[in-house]
């Protein structure tokens, strides 16, 4: 058991943290280079979601859909986040916007879990 915790803590987690920081730096550079492109905001938000920083992630996703109101993947991610927060009105709003833009994943998820549309 000790060997597994060593590998997980000292090798795997360290490597993942390093790769996450590298990806974060790349997204920030992309945002500086193309501030009107919604994709780096979306990608950075996903990284922050993995790092358990939901408030920052939410702000970046909202900026992403402000820049491109038809960015389906960002609407799906917003729907997921709002569903976790139990803000089902906002979750459904973004689920439907994602669906209108070609990604029905959030609508399917909300229906699967029996969350009524508001």
VOLUM-944475 format. One record per residue (C-alpha): x, y, z negated. Coordinates in steps of 0.02 Angstrom, whole numbers. Layout:
<atom><east>X</east><north>Y</north><up>Z</up></atom>
...
***
This chain:
<atom><east>0</east><north>0</north><up>0</up></atom>
<atom><east>140</east><north>123</north><up>-41</up></atom>
<atom><east>216</east><north>100</north><up>132</up></atom>
<atom><east>51</east><north>147</north><up>214</up></atom>
<atom><east>33</east><north>305</north><up>109</up></atom>
<atom><east>212</east><north>352</north><up>153</up></atom>
<atom><east>179</east><north>331</north><up>339</up></atom>
<atom><east>15</east><north>423</north><up>331</up></atom>
<atom><east>75</east><north>568</north><up>222</up></atom>
<atom><east>254</east><north>591</north><up>279</up></atom>
<atom><east>248</east><north>537</north><up>460</up></atom>
<atom><east>73</east><north>538</north><up>535</up></atom>
<atom><east>1</east><north>690</north><up>447</up></atom>
<atom><east>161</east><north>788</north><up>471</up></atom>
<atom><east>160</east><north>751</north><up>658</up></atom>
<atom><east>-24</east><north>796</north><up>673</up></atom>
<atom><east>2</east><north>959</north><up>579</up></atom>
<atom><east>147</east><north>1004</north><up>693</up></atom>
<atom><east>45</east><north>966</north><up>850</up></atom>
<atom><east>-104</east><north>1064</north><up>784</up></atom>
<atom><east>6</east><north>1216</north><up>749</up></atom>
<atom><east>81</east><north>1203</north><up>923</up></atom>
<atom><east>-93</east><north>1195</north><up>1001</up></atom>
<atom><east>-150</east><north>1342</north><up>894</up></atom>
<atom><east>-2</east><north>1447</north><up>953</up></atom>
<atom><east>-40</east><north>1402</north><up>1134</up></atom>
<atom><east>-222</east><north>1456</north><up>1116</up></atom>
<atom><east>-174</east><north>1621</north><up>1035</up></atom>
<atom><east>-51</east><north>1657</north><up>1176</up></atom>
<atom><east>-186</east><north>1615</north><up>1304</up></atom>
<atom><east>-308</east><north>1733</north><up>1216</up></atom>
<atom><east>-180</east><north>1874</north><up>1225</up></atom>
<atom><east>-148</east><north>1839</north><up>1409</up></atom>
<atom><east>-332</east><north>1822</north><up>1457</up></atom>
<atom><east>-439</east><north>1905</north><up>1323</up></atom>
<atom><east>-597</east><north>1891</north><up>1428</up></atom>
<atom><east>-579</east><north>1703</north><up>1453</up></atom>
<atom><east>-696</east><north>1610</north><up>1333</up></atom>
<atom><east>-601</east><north>1444</north><up>1340</up></atom>
<atom><east>-455</east><north>1482</north><up>1222</up></atom>
<atom><east>-580</east><north>1548</north><up>1093</up></atom>
<atom><east>-676</east><north>1384</north><up>1107</up></atom>
<atom><east>-519</east><north>1277</north><up>1096</up></atom>
<atom><east>-451</east><north>1372</north><up>946</up></atom>
<atom><east>-621</east><north>1356</north><up>862</up></atom>
<atom><east>-614</east><north>1168</north><up>884</up></atom>
<atom><east>-441</east><north>1163</north><up>805</up></atom>
<atom><east>-504</east><north>1267</north><up>659</up></atom>
<atom><east>-653</east><north>1151</north><up>637</up></atom>
<atom><east>-531</east><north>1007</north><up>618</up></atom>
<atom><east>-434</east><north>1108</north><up>489</up></atom>
<atom><east>-595</east><north>1138</north><up>389</up></atom>
<atom><east>-602</east><north>1325</north><up>425</up></atom>
<atom><east>-784</east><north>1337</north><up>482</up></atom>
<atom><east>-807</east><north>1525</north><up>459</up></atom>
<atom><east>-663</east><north>1567</north><up>575</up></atom>
<atom><east>-719</east><north>1433</north><up>697</up></atom>
<atom><east>-896</east><north>1501</north><up>700</up></atom>
<atom><east>-835</east><north>1676</north><up>739</up></atom>
<atom><east>-727</east><north>1613</north><up>882</up></atom>
<atom><east>-870</east><north>1511</north><up>955</up></atom>
<atom><east>-986</east><north>1660</north><up>947</up></atom>
<atom><east>-855</east><north>1764</north><up>1037</up></atom>
<atom><east>-840</east><north>1627</north><up>1167</up></atom>
<atom><east>-1026</east><north>1630</north><up>1209</up></atom>
<atom><east>-1025</east><north>1820</north><up>1205</up></atom>
<atom><east>-892</east><north>1816</north><up>1340</up></atom>
<atom><east>-985</east><north>1681</north><up>1438</up></atom>
<atom><east>-1168</east><north>1658</north><up>1389</up></atom>
<atom><east>-1177</east><north>1501</north><up>1498</up></atom>
<atom><east>-1030</east><north>1412</north><up>1413</up></atom>
<atom><east>-1124</east><north>1251</north><up>1373</up></atom>
<atom><east>-989</east><north>1165</north><up>1269</up></atom>
<atom><east>-976</east><north>1315</north><up>1153</up></atom>
<atom><east>-1165</east><north>1317</north><up>1129</up></atom>
<atom><east>-1160</east><north>1131</north><up>1086</up></atom>
<atom><east>-1022</east><north>1161</north><up>959</up></atom>
<atom><east>-1121</east><north>1306</north><up>884</up></atom>
<atom><east>-1274</east><north>1196</north><up>872</up></atom>
<atom><east>-1174</east><north>1064</north><up>780</up></atom>
<atom><east>-1105</east><north>1191</north><up>658</up></atom>
<atom><east>-1274</east><north>1271</north><up>624</up></atom>
<atom><east>-1352</east><north>1099</north><up>598</up></atom>
<atom><east>-1221</east><north>1059</north><up>465</up></atom>
<atom><east>-1264</east><north>1225</north><up>381</up></atom>
<atom><east>-1448</east><north>1176</north><up>392</up></atom>
<atom><east>-1488</east><north>1330</north><up>496</up></atom>
<atom><east>-1599</east><north>1230</north><up>612</up></atom>
<atom><east>-1672</east><north>1381</north><up>702</up></atom>
<atom><east>-1498</east><north>1432</north><up>760</up></atom>
<atom><east>-1451</east><north>1251</north><up>793</up></atom>
<atom><east>-1599</east><north>1229</north><up>910</up></atom>
<atom><east>-1570</east><north>1398</north><up>994</up></atom>
<atom><east>-1392</east><north>1350</north><up>1041</up></atom>
<atom><east>-1444</east><north>1172</north><up>1084</up></atom>
<atom><east>-1569</east><north>1238</north><up>1210</up></atom>
<atom><east>-1444</east><north>1364</north><up>1280</up></atom>
<atom><east>-1319</east><north>1223</north><up>1302</up></atom>
<atom><east>-1451</east><north>1117</north><up>1387</up></atom>
<atom><east>-1496</east><north>1260</north><up>1505</up></atom>
<atom><east>-1311</east><north>1272</north><up>1550</up></atom>
<atom><east>-1295</east><north>1087</north><up>1586</up></atom>
<atom><east>-1254</east><north>1000</north><up>1422</up></atom>
<atom><east>-1400</east><north>920</north><up>1330</up></atom>
<atom><east>-1290</east><north>839</north><up>1197</up></atom>
<atom><east>-1346</east><north>948</north><up>1054</up></atom>
<atom><east>-1531</east><north>929</north><up>1098</up></atom>
<atom><east>-1508</east><north>740</north><up>1098</up></atom>
<atom><east>-1415</east><north>747</north><up>932</up></atom>
<atom><east>-1547</east><north>853</north><up>846</up></atom>
<atom><east>-1686</east><north>741</north><up>911</up></atom>
<atom><east>-1593</east><north>583</north><up>860</up></atom>
<atom><east>-1582</east><north>646</north><up>681</up></atom>
<atom><east>-1764</east><north>699</north><up>678</up></atom>
<atom><east>-1731</east><north>885</north><up>661</up></atom>
<atom><east>-1889</east><north>973</north><up>717</up></atom>
<atom><east>-1873</east><north>1112</north><up>843</up></atom>
<atom><east>-1908</east><north>1283</north><up>773</up></atom>
***
